[in-house]
Amino acid sequence: MRRAIEACRPHVTFLFLLVLSNSVLTAEEATVHPVPPSPLLLTYDGGEGPGHGKHIVLVAADQEYRSEQSMPMMAKILARHGFHCTVLFSLNEKNEVDPTQKIRWEDKSVMHNIPGLEHLEKADLLILFSRLITLPDEQFQHIVGYLDSGKPIIGIRTANHGFLENSPYMKNGKRVRFGDDVLGGSFRGHHGNWHADSTRGILVEARKDHPILIGVKDIWGPSDVYRTYPKEKSLPEECQALVYGQPLLGRSPTDGVNTKKVPLPVAWTKSWTGATGKTARVFHVTMGSARDYQNAGLRRLTINAAYWCLRMEDQIQAERSVDIIGDYQPLESGFNYEKLKVIPQKPKAYR
């Protein structure tokens, strides 16, 4: 028996070393960004923070609220928390980030292009900020695959009408409405006055101990409140409201409350179960213009939501920095591109 054990010992030792080397390799791989550099997108390497080894894909594809500026800024902060981040953009035929592109409502021939969506297969979290885009089927299938994966989703502002509703995504024989079904609400109008007033965030008292609200204070932004459900209804039961938005009488944080406008939910959580039966955590915030994200309270809310979506709520701390890295001077929201100085630029311009 002893001879048999001695004979086996070299093989056992080899197997142990093999397992050990594989585990070391996995640890090394965690330090390498999973997406190769490309002039069509931006990548940010995560450090040794709590997000080490996790990969977040942020999609900037709206035409109004300057997501091309806010998403790289948020990616830099998340990378400081340890997360690898990849920012994808809607590009024109010159491979420029182009918020001035039309949508199908304006030109029925329009087809948008977001290179890099295949990297969603390597993502642990999707942060989506799109508006009424139409994708070729091969690209949209990457979105469908992600929504069926059971991996979490954060939708920002126009994401609740991020795709035209003729998308090919089906569940149980019915077309999925991305806003209402996945995020819990869709744009049904400006409850506040569009580009004329602002929003004061009010934390829901009954949810004050929710992990996403840890350290969150003083939410304000110059964009208006969205209505996401019919006036005679309320936020769907499966949604848990965390923040209400009170319209103010102007675009300054010191402006008075518009007493003719009741507060409506602007941030909530829910879950989404895709066609494969896998369930994901979802967070949706209807604030989120690039200038809204100059507010530290909104940045912390969104970054806390990333932790929560990834089931890392035990890592949320009020002291973790959400400070902006580098210079961040976002342009004003709107469609008057010439006046606002919005021009197509290569992705590297937003680094």
C-alpha positions in Angstrom: 0.0 0.0 0.0 2.8 2.4 1.0 4.5 1.8 -2.4 1.3 2.6 -4.2 0.9 5.8 -2.3 4.5 6.7 -3.0 4.0 6.0 -6.7 1.0 8.2 -6.8 2.6 11.1 -5.0 4.3 12.7 -8.0 1.1 12.7 -9.9 -0.9 14.3 -7.0 1.8 16.9 -6.7 1.7 17.6 -10.4 -2.1 18.0 -10.3 -1.9 20.3 -7.3 0.6 22.5 -9.1 -1.5 22.5 -12.2 -4.6 23.7 -10.3 -2.5 26.3 -8.5 -1.0 27.6 -11.8 -4.5 27.9 -13.3 -5.7 29.8 -10.3 -2.7 32.2 -10.5 -3.4 32.6 -14.3 -7.0 33.5 -13.5 -5.9 36.1 -11.0 -3.5 37.5 -13.6 -6.2 37.6 -16.2 -8.3 39.7 -13.9 -5.8 42.5 -14.1 -6.0 42.6 -17.9 -8.8 44.5 -19.5 -10.9 42.0 -21.5 -11.4 44.4 -24.5 -8.4 45.1 -26.7 -7.7 48.8 -27.5 -9.5 50.1 -30.5 -10.0 53.6 -32.1 -13.8 52.9 -32.2 -14.2 52.8 -28.4 -12.6 53.7 -25.0 -11.3 51.4 -22.4 -10.3 52.1 -18.8 -8.3 49.7 -16.7 -9.6 48.9 -13.3 -7.2 49.0 -10.3 -7.1 47.1 -7.0 -10.5 48.4 -5.7 -13.5 46.3 -4.8 -14.5 46.0 -8.5 -11.2 44.2 -9.4 -11.8 41.7 -12.2 -15.3 43.0 -13.0 -16.1 44.5 -16.4 -18.7 47.2 -17.0 -19.8 48.2 -20.6 -21.2 51.7 -20.9 -23.2 52.7 -24.0 -23.4 56.4 -25.0 -25.9 56.7 -27.9 -28.3 59.6 -27.4 -28.7 62.8 -29.3 -29.8 65.2 -26.6 -28.2 64.8 -23.2 -24.5 64.5 -24.0 -24.0 60.9 -22.9 -20.8 61.0 -25.0 -19.4 63.2 -22.3 -21.0 61.7 -19.2 -20.3 58.1 -19.8 -16.5 58.4 -20.2 -16.5 60.5 -17.0 -18.4 57.9 -15.1 -16.2 55.1 -16.5 -13.1 56.9 -15.1 -14.7 57.0 -11.6 -15.8 53.3 -11.8 -12.3 52.3 -12.9 -10.9 54.0 -9.8 -13.2 51.6 -7.9 -11.4 48.7 -9.6 -13.8 48.0 -12.4 -12.6 47.5 -16.0 -14.7 49.8 -18.1 -15.5 50.0 -21.8 -17.4 52.9 -23.4 -19.2 52.3 -26.7 -20.6 55.0 -28.9 -23.0 55.5 -31.8 -20.7 56.3 -34.7 -21.3 57.8 -38.1 -19.9 56.6 -41.4 -16.6 58.4 -40.6 -16.3 56.5 -37.3 -17.0 59.7 -35.4 -19.1 59.9 -32.3 -22.1 61.7 -33.7 -25.0 62.9 -31.5 -26.3 64.9 -34.5 -27.4 61.8 -36.3 -31.1 61.6 -37.2 -33.5 58.9 -35.9 -36.1 56.9 -37.9 -38.8 59.3 -37.0 -36.9 61.9 -39.0 -35.5 59.7 -41.7 -36.9 56.2 -42.3 -33.6 55.0 -43.9 -31.5 55.7 -40.8 -29.5 52.8 -39.3 -27.3 53.4 -36.4 -23.9 51.8 -35.6 -22.5 50.9 -32.2 -19.2 49.0 -32.8 -18.1 46.8 -29.9 -21.5 45.4 -28.7 -20.0 41.9 -29.1 -18.0 42.7 -25.9 -21.3 42.5 -23.9 -20.4 38.8 -23.8 -17.5 39.7 -21.5 -19.5 42.2 -19.5 -20.6 41.8 -15.9 -22.8 45.0 -16.1 -24.4 47.1 -18.8 -25.0 50.8 -18.3 -27.2 52.0 -21.1 -27.8 55.6 -22.2 -29.3 55.4 -25.7 -32.2 57.2 -27.3 -34.5 56.0 -30.1 -31.7 54.2 -32.0 -32.2 51.6 -34.7 -29.5 48.9 -35.0 -28.7 46.3 -37.6 -30.0 42.9 -36.5 -26.5 41.5 -36.0 -25.7 44.3 -33.4 -29.1 44.2 -31.7 -28.7 40.4 -31.2 -25.8 41.2 -28.8 -28.3 43.4 -26.8 -30.8 40.5 -26.8 -28.2 38.0 -25.8 -27.2 40.3 -22.8 -30.9 40.8 -21.8 -31.3 37.0 -21.7 -28.1 36.4 -19.8 -29.3 37.2 -16.3 -26.6 39.9 -16.0 -27.6 43.3 -14.5 -28.7 46.5 -16.3 -28.6 50.2 -15.4 -30.7 52.4 -17.7 -30.1 56.2 -17.6 -32.7 58.8 -18.7 -33.6 58.2 -22.3 -32.7 54.5 -22.1 -36.4 53.9 -21.3 -37.0 54.8 -25.0 -33.5 53.8 -26.0 -34.6 51.7 -29.0 -37.5 52.0 -31.4 -40.2 49.6 -30.3 -40.0 47.5 -33.5 -37.0 45.6 -32.0 -36.8 41.9 -32.8 -36.6 40.9 -29.1 -39.4 38.5 -28.2 -40.4 36.7 -25.0 -43.2 34.1 -24.8 -44.3 35.1 -28.3 -44.6 38.8 -27.5 -42.4 41.7 -28.5 -40.5 43.0 -25.5 -41.0 46.7 -24.7 -37.6 47.7 -23.5 -38.7 50.6 -21.4 -41.9 49.3 -19.8 -40.9 45.6 -19.6 -37.2 45.7 -18.8 -36.7 49.0 -17.0 -40.1 49.4 -15.5 -41.3 52.5 -17.3 -41.1 54.4 -20.6 -41.1 58.1 -21.5 -44.7 59.4 -21.6 -43.9 63.1 -21.5 -42.1 65.8 -19.7 -43.8 66.2 -16.3 -41.6 69.2 -15.6 -41.1 72.0 -18.2 -38.7 70.8 -20.9 -35.4 72.7 -20.8 -37.0 75.3 -18.6 -36.9 73.9 -15.0 -34.9 71.5 -13.0 -35.3 68.5 -10.6 -34.7 68.2 -6.9 -34.2 64.6 -5.8 -36.2 63.4 -2.7 -35.0 60.2 -1.1 -37.9 57.8 -0.2 -38.0 57.8 3.6 -39.2 54.1 3.7 -36.1 53.1 1.6 -33.5 55.2 3.4 -31.6 52.1 4.5 -31.4 50.7 0.9 -27.7 50.1 0.0 -28.0 52.3 -3.1 -28.8 55.3 -0.9 -25.8 54.9 1.3 -24.0 58.3 1.5 -26.4 59.9 -1.1 -27.2 63.5 -0.4 -28.4 66.6 -2.2 -29.5 65.3 -5.6 -30.2 68.0 -8.0 -30.0 68.4 -11.8 -31.0 70.9 -14.5 -33.0 68.4 -16.5 -36.7 68.0 -16.0 -38.8 65.2 -14.5 -40.0 62.4 -16.8 -43.5 60.8 -16.6 -43.0 57.1 -17.1 -46.5 55.8 -16.5 -50.0 57.0 -17.3 -51.5 59.7 -15.1 -54.2 57.5 -13.7 -51.6 54.8 -12.7 -48.5 54.5 -10.6 -45.0 53.0 -10.8 -45.5 49.2 -11.4 -45.6 47.0 -8.3 -42.4 45.2 -9.2 -40.5 48.5 -9.0 -39.1 49.8 -5.7 -38.9 53.6 -5.8 -35.8 55.0 -4.2 -35.9 58.7 -5.3 -38.7 61.0 -6.3 -38.1 64.1 -8.4 -39.7 67.4 -7.5 -39.9 69.9 -10.4 -38.5 73.4 -9.5 -39.4 76.7 -10.9 -36.2 77.3 -12.7 -32.8 75.8 -13.6 -31.0 76.6 -10.4 -30.7 74.4 -7.3 -32.0 77.3 -5.1 -35.2 77.8 -7.2 -38.5 77.3 -5.5 -40.7 74.2 -5.7 -43.3 74.1 -8.5 -46.3 73.4 -6.3 -48.5 72.6 -9.3 -46.3 69.6 -10.1 -46.3 66.6 -7.7 -43.0 64.6 -7.3 -42.7 61.5 -9.5 -40.3 58.6 -9.2 -37.0 59.2 -10.9 -34.9 56.2 -9.6 -36.0 52.7 -8.8 -35.0 49.1 -8.7 -36.6 46.0 -10.2 -35.7 42.7 -11.7 -35.9 41.4 -15.3 -36.3 37.8 -16.4 -35.4 37.2 -20.0 -36.5 34.6 -22.5 -34.1 32.0 -21.1 -35.6 32.3 -17.6 -32.5 34.0 -16.0 -33.3 36.9 -13.7 -31.2 40.1 -13.5 -31.1 43.1 -11.2 -32.2 46.3 -12.8 -31.7 50.0 -11.8 -33.3 52.9 -13.7 -32.7 56.6 -13.2 -34.6 59.1 -15.3 -32.3 62.0 -14.4 -28.9 61.8 -16.0 -28.0 64.6 -18.5 -24.3 65.3 -18.6 -24.9 68.4 -16.5 -27.0 66.4 -14.0 -23.9 64.3 -13.4 -22.0 67.3 -12.2 -24.0 66.6 -9.1 -22.1 64.4 -6.6 -25.4 63.0 -5.2 -26.4 61.6 -8.6 -23.0 60.2 -9.3 -23.0 58.4 -6.0 -26.5 57.1 -6.5 -25.5 55.6 -9.9 -22.2 54.2 -8.7 -23.8 52.6 -5.7 -26.4 51.1 -8.1 -23.5 49.5 -10.0 -22.3 47.8 -6.8 -25.9 46.7 -6.0 -26.6 45.4 -9.5 -23.4 43.3 -9.2 -24.6 42.0 -5.8 -21.7 43.8 -4.2 -23.8 45.9 -1.9 -21.7 44.8 1.1 -18.9 46.8 -0.5 -20.8 50.1 -0.7 -19.3 52.7 1.6 -20.3 56.4 2.0 -16.6 57.3 2.1 -15.7 55.9 -1.4 -14.8 58.7 -3.7 -17.1 59.7 -6.5 -15.1 62.8 -7.3 -14.7 63.7 -11.0 -11.3 62.8 -12.5 -9.8 65.5 -14.7 -11.7 68.3 -16.4 -15.4 67.8 -16.9 -17.2 70.7 -18.6 -20.2 69.1 -20.3 -22.2 70.9 -23.0 -25.8 71.9 -22.4 -28.6 69.5 -23.4 -30.6 70.1 -26.6 -30.9 69.6 -30.3 -29.6 73.0 -31.5 -26.3 71.5 -32.3 -24.7 74.5 -33.9 -25.5 76.8 -31.1 -24.5 74.3 -28.5 -21.2 73.5 -30.3 -22.0 69.8 -30.6 -19.9 68.4 -33.5 -18.9 64.8 -34.5 -15.6 63.8 -33.1 -13.5 60.6 -32.9 -13.9 58.6 -29.6 -10.4 59.6 -28.4 -11.7 63.2 -28.1 -13.8 62.1 -25.1 -11.0 60.3 -23.2 
